[in-house]
Amino acid sequence: MHIRVHRETQPDQRRVALVPRTVKSLVGQGHRVSVASGAGTAAGYPDEAYTEAGADVFSGSPPEADLVVAVGPLEADDVGPARGVIAFLDPLGSPQRVAALAERGLTAFAMELIPRTTKAQAMDALSSQATSAGYEAVLLAASRLPRFLPMMMTAAGTIRPAKVLVIGAGVAGLQAIATARRLGAVVSGYDIRPAAAEQVKSLGATFVGGPVEEAAEDAGGYAGEVTEDTRRRQLEALAGHVAASDIVITTAQVPGRRAPRLITTGMIEDMKPGSVVVDLAAASGGNCEPTVAGETVVVGEVAVIGPTDLASNTAGDASEMYARNVATLIEYLVSDGQLVVDLEDEITGGCCVAHEGAIVDDRVRSALEGSS
Ligand code: NAD
C-alpha cells in the first residue's frame, strides 16, 4: 500500500504523523511511504532521516496514495489525490469537515474516535497526546510562576514549595500531577469520578474533598455531564483550594460535550498575585470562566493560559507516540496489502467516519444535523 505523510499546515503545529522509525517498520512490512519534504523538520526529523528509513521524500504536488496520514485537523482540499485518510479530524466539533471528506469519496478515520479499550490501547492517540499536554502544562506554568516549585533550603533562607492543584485526573491530569511532584511541588488533585481518587493518591498527591459520583463514570471510564446542583457544589468545594494554590491546571472534559465550567472569574481573583492557571480544556470551551482558547488572559494579577496544542512543545516525542498509534491502526486495517473497512468491527467501525461517499458514524451525522 502507498502511504503518504502529510506536511502539517496548521499554525504552530510542529508534530508529524510518522517518524523515521515507524516509516522503516512500515517499509519493512512491504508498504511504500512518501513523505512531503520538511514534514518532520520541526519535530526534529529531517528529510534525510526519512530517506534513510526507506521513504521517498517529495516536493511539489503530492503523489497519489492509498492512505494519507496527518496529525490534523486536515481539510478535504488539503488531502490531495488519495483514497483514505487517518488524522485527528475533530469529527464531532466540525462535522462539516467529515461531510466534505465523504463528498470527495475518501475513507476517513478520526483518531479521536479510536475506542478507549484495552484492545485499542496502542492506537489511542488521545491518551498519548494527553500525556505530552499534561507534562507541558506544568512546565508552562512553572516557567511563568515567579516562584520555585520545590522547597529550597539555602544559606539565604528556606523557600516553601509551591502548591499545585490539578482538576480532572484523567490521562493529562495524572501526568500533570506526576510532573509537578517530580519538580517538588505540593500537589493536590480532584476529579468527579471516584476511581480517580486512588490514582491521585498513588502519585503522592492529596485528593481534594469535593463531590464524587459513581454515576458520573460510564462503561468506557469517561465522565458524563454533571447536574447543575453538583456543579454548584463543586464550585463551593474547590473555591478555597483554588485560592490557596500557586498553580491550577484544569483538564476536565466530557467527550463530545462542552467542557464543564468549574472555576469562576471570582475564584481566580481570590488567588495570590503572580499565580498561574493553565486550562487544558480551552479548545472545548474551557473549565475557567475567563479562558480564551489559544491566548493568555490576565485576571487581576493571575495569568489564565488557554493552550490548544501543547503537545507540539514536545513534538519529537509526541510525534513518536502518535506515529506508533497511527502505524498500529494501519497494521490493523490492512490485510494482504489492502485496506479492509469492516464497519461492524469495534475499532474500525468506531473510528471510521466516512466511507464510500457517506458519513458512516451516527454521532457525526447527529452533530451535522445539530449544526445546520
Ligand atoms: P477526558 O480528557 O475526557 O477528561 C479528563 C478528566 O476530566 C476525566 O478524568 C474526567 O473524569 C474529568 N471530568 C469530567 N467532568 C468533570 C467534572 N465535572 N469535574 C471534575 N472532573 C471532571 O478523559 P481522559 O483523560 O481521556 O480519560 C478518562 C478516563 O478514561 C481514564 O482515566 C480511564 O479510566 C479511561 N481511559 C481508558 C483507556 C483504555 O482503557 N485504553 C484509555 C484512556 C482513558
Residues whose N, C-alpha, C, O or C-beta is under 5 A from the ligand:
A	BS01	NAD	R116 T117 T118 Q121 S127 G168 A169 G170 V171 A172 Y190 D191 I192 R193 G220 G221 Y222 A223 G224 V226 T251 A252 Q253 V254 P255 P260
